[in-house]
Each structure stands twice: as structure tokens, then as C-alpha cells.
Amino acid sequence: MIQKYISDQVKKSINVKRQLLANNELIDLIKEVSLKCVEVYKNGNKTLIAGNGGSAADAQHIAGEFVSKFYFDRPGLASIALTTNTSIMTAIGNDYGYEKLFSRQVQANGVKGDMFIGISTSGNSANVIEALKECKEKGIITVGLTGEKGGKMAEICDYCIKVPSNETPRIQEAHILIGHIICAVVEEAIFGKGF
């Protein structure tokens, strides 16, 4: 019984990735976002990444890949996960409310030409949406990673990559795959042999 349950979980994860692979529009969108990210870094800008819960962990994971390395040793790329500084987060939460958690950091650290990556399985995380609004004011490129419905983020983002699933764990598994792909493309385009 438990073996079947485990096998079913693996099958569900594989199925979402198969759907992603078969969707040429999504593959093209991931390519477009990856190349835009290359442009951001070549122009001397940075990425700002945010999300809540598991998506906060994904934000930190992706930022870590940019700043440290991915496939090979190379200079670090500027990337800030807006989910890590507890003093900043608790100050903003206390003074302005949880909805301003990321927008206030975008206001302080973001500049025109940066890229903000907002991660939300529902596409409706209020603090990510507030950050997206702040990005629009500052001329920051916006990317959303969401589930298949896209939520409010789909209407606001310059680019919204909607994973073909409505199950939170499956969406998160695909989000980190997409994050890894973007990191790999950026690293190869800037420091590798290119494409």
C-alpha cells in the first residue's frame, strides 16, 4: 500500500514534467526569461527573488546558485533572496504589515534593469503582488513562477511561467527545475561556451 502511494507520488511528479516538456509555449517562455536574465547580468544588474514557505526556500536556493556556482566554478552573480534577513523581515512586518515584506525591500535594493522573480504556487500571494507593483514603479523586469491558473500574478508580471498543475508539491518541484534551468542557461551563456 505505502509502496504504491510512493510510486504514485513519483508518477505525478514525472507527469507534470512531461506536460511541461510537451508544451512548446512554456519551453519558449523559459528560454525567453533565461535570455532576459542573461541580459540583466550582462548589463551589471541583479536578481531579487521572493516567495513564502516552500517558495521562500526556493528563492534562497536559486539565489544561492547564482551567487555561488551551478555547474562549474566562475565569478558570482549578484542575487538577493528577500526571505533571509530576519531583522529586516520582522521590522517591515511590524511597522508596515506582512503584505509589504518584499515591496519594501524592492524599494530599498532594487534598481531599474534588475529582475524580480516572484514565486507563488497560487499566484495570489499578497506580499509578492505588492512587490510586483513596486517593481513596475521602478522599471524592474518581473517574472512570476506560479501554478496553472497563474492567479493575479499572471496579470501583473512581464513574464509568468505557469506550471501545468494545481497541486502545491508538484508545482514546487517544477519551480525548482525551472529555476535550475534559468541558472544553467545564464551560467553557460556568460561564463561557458555559450549557445
C-alpha positions in Angstrom: 0.0 0.0 0.0 2.7 2.5 1.0 4.9 1.4 -1.9 2.0 2.2 -4.3 1.5 5.6 -2.7 5.2 6.4 -3.1 5.2 5.3 -6.7 2.1 7.4 -7.4 3.8 10.5 -6.0 6.8 9.9 -8.3 4.5 9.3 -11.2 2.6 12.5 -10.5 5.8 14.5 -10.4 7.0 12.9 -13.7 3.7 13.6 -15.3 3.9 17.4 -14.6 7.4 17.5 -16.1 6.2 15.6 -19.2 3.4 18.1 -19.6 6.0 20.9 -19.3 8.3 19.3 -21.8 5.4 18.8 -24.3 4.3 22.5 -24.1 6.4 24.4 -26.6 5.0 27.7 -25.5 6.2 27.1 -21.9 9.6 25.9 -23.2 9.9 29.1 -25.3 8.9 31.2 -22.3 11.5 29.7 -20.1 14.0 30.3 -22.9 12.9 33.9 -23.2 13.1 34.5 -19.4 16.6 32.8 -19.3 17.9 35.0 -22.1 16.4 38.1 -20.4 18.2 37.1 -17.2 21.5 36.8 -19.2 20.9 40.4 -20.4 20.2 41.6 -16.9 23.5 40.2 -15.7 25.5 41.4 -18.7 24.2 44.9 -18.0 25.6 44.8 -14.5 22.2 44.3 -12.7 21.0 41.7 -10.3 18.1 39.4 -9.5 15.8 39.8 -6.5 13.8 36.6 -5.6 10.9 36.1 -3.2 8.3 33.7 -2.1 6.6 32.3 1.0 7.0 28.9 2.8 8.4 26.4 0.4 8.7 29.1 -2.2 10.9 31.1 0.2 13.2 28.1 0.3 13.2 28.0 -3.5 14.0 31.7 -3.6 17.0 31.1 -1.4 18.1 28.1 -3.4 18.0 29.9 -6.7 19.9 32.9 -5.3 22.5 30.6 -3.9 23.0 29.0 -7.3 23.6 32.5 -8.9 25.9 33.8 -6.1 28.0 30.6 -5.6 28.0 28.5 -8.7 25.9 26.0 -10.6 27.7 23.5 -12.9 31.2 25.0 -12.7 33.5 27.5 -11.0 33.0 31.1 -12.1 32.6 34.6 -10.7 29.5 35.1 -8.5 26.4 36.8 -9.9 24.5 39.3 -7.8 21.3 37.8 -6.4 19.3 38.6 -3.3 16.7 36.3 -1.7 14.3 38.7 0.0 13.4 35.9 2.5 16.5 35.7 4.6 17.2 38.7 6.8 15.1 38.2 9.9 15.7 41.7 11.3 14.6 43.3 8.1 11.6 41.0 7.7 10.4 41.4 11.3 10.9 45.2 11.2 8.8 45.5 8.0 6.2 43.1 9.2 5.9 45.0 12.5 6.0 48.5 11.0 4.2 48.1 7.7 2.5 44.7 7.7 3.3 41.3 6.2 2.0 42.4 2.8 4.9 44.9 2.5 7.5 42.4 3.3 9.0 42.2 -0.2 7.9 45.5 -1.7 9.8 47.5 0.9 13.0 45.5 0.2 12.5 46.0 -3.6 12.1 49.8 -2.9 15.4 49.8 -0.9 17.5 47.4 -3.0 16.0 47.3 -6.5 17.1 49.5 -9.4 15.9 49.8 -13.0 17.1 46.9 -15.1 17.1 44.4 -12.2 15.0 41.2 -12.5 12.5 40.3 -9.7 11.4 36.6 -9.6 8.2 36.1 -7.6 7.4 32.5 -6.6 3.8 31.6 -5.6 2.0 28.3 -6.3 -1.4 30.1 -6.3 -0.2 33.2 -8.0 -2.1 35.2 -5.3 0.5 35.8 -2.5 -0.3 39.4 -1.4 3.3 40.3 -0.5 4.6 39.0 -3.8 1.9 41.0 -5.7 2.9 44.2 -3.7 6.5 43.6 -4.7 5.5 43.3 -8.4 3.7 46.6 -8.2 6.8 48.2 -6.7 8.9 46.7 -9.5 6.6 48.3 -12.1 7.2 51.7 -10.5 11.0 51.2 -10.6 11.4 49.7 -14.1 12.4 46.3 -12.7 11.7 43.3 -15.0 9.2 40.9 -13.4 9.0 37.1 -13.6 6.3 35.0 -11.9 6.5 31.3 -11.2 3.0 30.0 -10.5 0.7 27.1 -10.9 -1.5 26.5 -13.9 -4.1 29.2 -13.0 -1.5 32.0 -12.6 -3.7 34.0 -10.2 -3.3 37.8 -10.0 0.4 37.5 -10.8 -0.4 36.4 -14.4 -2.0 39.8 -15.0 0.9 41.8 -13.5 4.2 40.0 -14.4 6.1 40.8 -17.6 6.6 37.0 -17.8 4.5 34.4 -16.0 5.6 30.8 -16.1 2.6 28.7 -15.2 3.4 25.1 -14.2 0.7 22.8 -15.6 -0.6 21.6 -12.2 -2.8 22.7 -9.3 -1.1 20.5 -6.7 1.3 22.6 -4.5 4.1 19.9 -4.2 4.1 19.2 -7.9 4.2 22.9 -8.7 7.1 23.5 -6.3 9.0 20.6 -7.8 8.7 22.1 -11.2 9.6 25.6 -9.9 13.0 24.4 -8.8 13.5 22.7 -12.1 12.8 25.9 -13.9 15.0 27.8 -11.5 17.8 25.4 -12.2 17.3 25.7 -16.0 17.5 29.5 -15.8 20.7 29.3 -13.7 22.3 26.8 -16.1 21.5 29.0 -19.2 22.8 32.1 -17.5 26.0 30.4 -16.3 26.7 28.8 -19.7 25.8 32.0 -21.7 28.0 34.3 -19.6 30.9 32.1 -18.5 30.7 29.0 -20.6 31.0 28.2 -24.3 27.6 29.8 -25.0 24.9 28.5 -27.3 
